[in-house]
Amino acid sequence: MTQQIGRRHVLAGMAATAAASMVGARAASAAPGAQPGNGLTTGVEKLIASGYAAVRGQKVGLISNPTGVLRDLRHEVDVMAPDDRIDLVAVFGPEHGFRGSSQAGGSEGSYQDPRTGIPVYDMYAKSTDAIATQFDDAGLDTVMFDIQDAGARFYTYIWTMYQGMEAAVKTGKRFVVLDRPNPIGGVDAYGPVLKPGFTSGIGREPIAQQHGMTVGELAQLFNDRYLPGEVGGKVDLQVVTMDGWYRSEQYENAGLPWVLPSPNMPTVDTAWVYPGLCMFEGTTLSEGRGTTRPFEIIGAPYVDYRWSDALNDLPLPGVRFRETYFAPTFSKWVNEMCGGVELYVTDRGSFDAVRTGTAMLVTLKSLYPGDFAWRSDNYIDLLTGSDYVRKAIDAGQDTDQVVAGWQQDLAAFRELRERYLIYRRVYGA
C-alpha cells in the first residue's frame, strides 16, 4: 500500500478531533433534562459481549471513523486489534478519513495505522470496482460497518455503506452492520425524495432528505430494493441491532458520548439543523463553515437585520433566529464580514429542519433579489434530489407551495420506509 500520510499528520488530526469531540461530549452531558444511561446497547457493544459471534472464524475488515467508539471513548479498532477473539485484518476510511483529520471533500489516503499496525484503505471517492479490489487485496471474508450517521440523505457515510455493500456483492463477502441511533430521532421522514437523473456521491437512491432511519434499517432497505438493480443481487447481510433505543429518544439521553462524525458536525445541535441548513451549500452564502457553529450560522456580506426579523415573523415551530455577524476563517467569504442569522432550536419535537431551511431560502430571495444566488453548478439540485426546489423558489413560490410539491413522493417513501424499520418503540407509546 502507498504511504500517503505520515504518522505525525494522523496523530495531529487525532488530537485535534479528540479535543473537539470532548467539547461536544461536555455540551451533550450538560443538555437540559439529560439522563445518561437508559439501558441502550449499541451494535458494537452487543458484538463484543457475544464474543464476536457474528464474525467468529472470519477475516474481518471494518469501515469506520472516529465515531466507532465504545461508551468509555476507546475506539473499537483499538479494542479489537489485540483481541484474539476477532481477526481484524483491515480498516476502511470514508470521507474525512478513518481518524477524521481531513476537511469536507477530503480523506487521509491509504496507510498503516500507527497505533495498531493495521492497514487502512481509503474508500472515499472510489468506484465500487476499486473498493471491491481493496476488499480482495485485504483478504477479507466479512466487511463490518460502524459509523455514526447524521440522519440526512446527503451525509456521505450512508453511501459509503451502500458502496461497501455493492463491493461485497461483487466479491462474495458478507456484510455486517453494527447499528447506532439516528441522532435526530426516527419518528418520521421529511423533505424531498431523490429523483432519477440527480444521483451523486451525496445521493444514490430515492430516499427522503431527512430519512428518519438508522444505518441498519437503511442497509435492509438498500439490500432489498436497490442492490439487485445495481449489481444484480443482494449481499449476505446481518444487522447487529441495538437494544433499548426509542425512535423519539434524544441522543443526549442515550448515555452515549457525542464524537464528531465529521469536522463540521461538532454537536448534536448541528445534526438537528443539518438536513435543512445544508441546502445553503448550494448557494453563495456561507453555511457557517469556518465558524464555531457550522450550519447553525448562515450569512453573506449583503445580509442585514431584515432577514432575522422576517424569519421570526413566520409560523415556523420550534425555532428562533438571532441576528448575527461573523467572518469565516475558511470556505466561503473567508475573513469577510457577513451578516446573517444564528438558529436556536427551541423544541426539537416540532422542529422541521427541511421546511425551516426552505423558508429561509424563500425569505432570503424575497428580501435580497439582486444579491441572492445559487452556486453556478446548481449543486442545490444534488442536495435536494432534483431541480424542483430551485425552480420553485426562483418562480416565486412561497414556503407552503414549495413544501407541498414534494409531499406525494414523500408519502410514498414513508410507506416504503415502514417496511424496513427495526425499532418500533417511541416514548409514551
C-alpha positions, 0 to 999 in steps of 0.5 A: 500500500502507498504511504500517503500520510505520515504518522505525525499528520494522523496523530495531529488530526487525532488530537485535534478531533479528540479535543473537539469531540470532548467539547461536544461530549461536555455540551451533550452531558450538560443538555437540559433534562439529560439522563445518561444511561437508559439501558441502550446497547449499541451494535458494537457493544452487543458484538463484543459481549457475544464474543464476536459471534457474528464474525467468529472464524472470519477475516474481518475488515471494518469501515469506520471513523472516529465515531466507532467508539465504545461508551468509555471513548476507546475506539473499537479498532483499538479494542479489537486489534489485540483481541484474539477473539476477532481477526481484524485484518483491515480498516476502511476510511470514508470521507474525512478519513478513518481518524477524521483529520481531513476537511469536507471533500477530503480523506487521509489516503491509504496507510498503516495505522500507527497505533495498531499496525493495521492497514487502512484503505481509503474508500472515499471517492472510489468506484465500487470496482476499486473498493471491491479490489481493496476488499480482495487485496485485504483478504477479507471474508466479512466487511463490518460497518460502524459509523455514526450517521447524521440522519440526512440523505446527503451525509456521505457515510450512508453511501459509503455503506451502500458502496461497501455493500455493492463491493461485497456483492461483487466479491462474495463477502458478507456484510455486517452492520453494527447499528447506532441511533439516528441522532435526530430521532426516527419518528418520521421522514421529511423533505424531498425524495431523490429523483432519477437523473440527480444521483451523486456521491451525496445521493444514490437512491430515492430516499427522503432528505431527512430519512428518519432511519438508522444505518441498519434499517437503511442497509435492509432497505438498500439490500432489498430494493436497490442492490439487485438493480445495481449489481444484480443481487443482494449481499449476505447481510446481518444487522447487529441491532441495538437494544433499548433505543426509542425512535423519539429518544434524544441522543443526549439521553442515550448515555452515549458520548457525542464524537464528531462524525465529521469536522463540521458536525461538532454537536448534536445541535448541528445534526438537528439543523443539518438536513435543512441548513445544508441546502445553503451549500448550494448557494453563495452564502456561507453555511457557517463553515469556518465558524464555531457553529457550522450550519447553525450560522448562515450569512453573506456580506449583503445580509442585514437585520431584515432577514432575522426579523422576517424569519421570526415573523413566520409560523415556523415551530420550534425555532428562533433566529438571532441576528448575527455577524461573523467572518469565516476563517475558511470556505466561503467569504473567508475573513469577510464580514457577513451578516446573517442569522444564528438558529436556536432550536427551541423544541426539537419535537416540532422542529422541521429542519427541511421546511425551516431551511426552505423558508429561509431560502424563500425569505432570503430571495424575497428580501435580497433579489439582486444579491441572492444566488445559487452556486453556478453548478446548481449543486442545490439540485444534488442536495435536494434530489432534483431541480424542483426546489430551485425552480420553485423558489426562483418562480416565486413560490412561497414556503407552503407551495414549495413544501407541498410539491414534494409531499406525494413522493414523500408519502410514498417513501414513508410507506416504503420506509415502514417496511424496513424499520427495526425499532418500533418503540417511541416514548409514551407509546 
